[in-house]
């Protein structure tokens, strides 16, 4: 491991760092993401017909006409861990639940945390209105609903007792905190009937009707099935304007409940689990894992099927309807809009499974490429803020255990097998090739114009690869693997193996090419910073001095004199996952385990240097990359799967 003294010896004479935070400020311009994997009914129209939803620690309002966003959150903050962050103004951790008021002007959102917060904010401006906290030990707000009168918020926590909590918004006061169920509660929904304060909680093999205004003080009543229907898990609930309650059965049936908590009717709806349900505009909408949306007219407890919408690739997790348009959030991270006339429009596409690590910026056509554990390679036009194209990592999965027996993979919560999980991505402007590494270390070479077309496969790495990067001249591809090796391939010789650098004692986390493609410098998990000569195909023990006058095409190694101070005084820097320096050598961006983007002045010589830190992600941020003009920074969150586009103010 190189010492700071050695690094200090190559600092150009006269170099002085400025310890103050940079004058340049950044703000969220756009976020590519929509949380679906553990949420439901979290995508709603506001009064203007604009979709409102959440991802990571951000509430999002999407203007579909201009394709611009307003966000609740994404502000400058202190460089501290999440458990020390101030969540009184906005969310700092995963948002799990969302609801919108009957007039569609107020949003409520709840997050995870030891004492999780709930924020109430404006559905058109994204400005905060008020906030309150649940008790310590609540763990998170798994379900939330705002009453039709807009005075109350009911929510459910993730405590073992799954408490039901009611707050008075205007008085900022908790009215109720009571055990809800030992079983998991998945959703809470208020009645839409005028002056009716009933709401329902649904979950595993149970549903309860609650009435805080009951004069007998009997706050809840379990739904009575009688002989009309079988008990099942309920994944959602919706009321009509008359107070009838419709619940979504895991058996595909729609259960109708009267005002006395009695099961009135059961209608066979879907051939698989009902994953979303909503009652809006006098119609009942249900979505199922059979990849269908059913539109019904309702009359009391009777329902009549009017229309079936077949979906191509995924199933709904959220449904809403307003002014002849149906808003659909799919499990695969997509947001669609269907009109009564039969037209449909894709509003957003995003990653949706496991973690998302791969990020590349292509300046020539202002595109970013991403890849993640969801078997997706995605391209986005960042100038126009739109999804462009998508490819799959592998069309055929394989058993997880079989893969792990052969190669070491990164841990993930993805249901996809490792050969369908993407971990790194790189672009070659010389020939338009895109290199993608899966979670087994296999690298596939594709065409940017057709991400599904493979032209070559590279199988030398024995573990997963965290970094891959083409040389500036486009003639070589370097692959930094967790097997401690850097593999260099000759692009012009059909990607033949040109060199195998095995000098590191730990897994490779970052590497940089010299601007003339003559050298590689790299850093590993043991914080060794090593140098390799491409001409000699060998490790250069004197590389620090040999390259002291070298111009580097990038600065992504998180050890070096230029970035030595990019950490709080109390930290050793191991929480930093990604580093990048703007091409004009004015700013440094870091991505960290605190969920923050941090921007320092360049160079950052000591820990006395201050940064501007920005919240928005809810999990570890694994990469931060500048655009060549330095006007934008892209960050990608591992487990939150969000890609945030930050723009200089």
Secondary structure, 3 states (H helix, E strand, C coil): CCCHHHHHCCCCCCCCCCCCCCCCCEEEEEEECCCCCCCCCCCEECCCCCEEEEECCEEEEEECCCCEEEEECCCEECCCCHHHCCCCCCCCCCEEEEEECCCCCEEEEEEECCCCEEEEEECCCCCEEEEEECCCCCCEEEEEEECCCCCEEEEEECCCCCCEEEEECCCCEEEEEECCCCCCEEEEEECCCCCCCEEEEEECCEEEEEECCCCCCCCEEECECCCCCCCCCEEEEEECCCCCEEEEECCCEEEEECCCCEEEEEEECCCCCEEEEEEECCEEEEEECCCEEEEEEEECCEEEEEEEEECCCCCEEEEEEECCEEEEEECCCCEEEEECCCCEEEEECCCCCCCEEEEEEECCCCEEEEEECCCCEEEEECCCCEEEEEECCCCCCCCHHHHHHHCECCCCCCCCCHHHCEEEEEEECCCCEEEEEECCCCEEEEECCEEEEEEEEECCCCECEEEEEECCCCCEEEEEECCCCEEEEEHHHCCEEEEEECCCCCCEEEEEEECCCCEEEEEECCCCEEEEECCCCEECCCHHHHCCCCCECCCCCCCCHHHCCCCCCCCCCCCEEEEEECCCCCEEEEEECCCCEEEEECCCCCCCCCEEEECCCCCCEEEEEECCCCCEEEEEECCCCCEEEEEEC
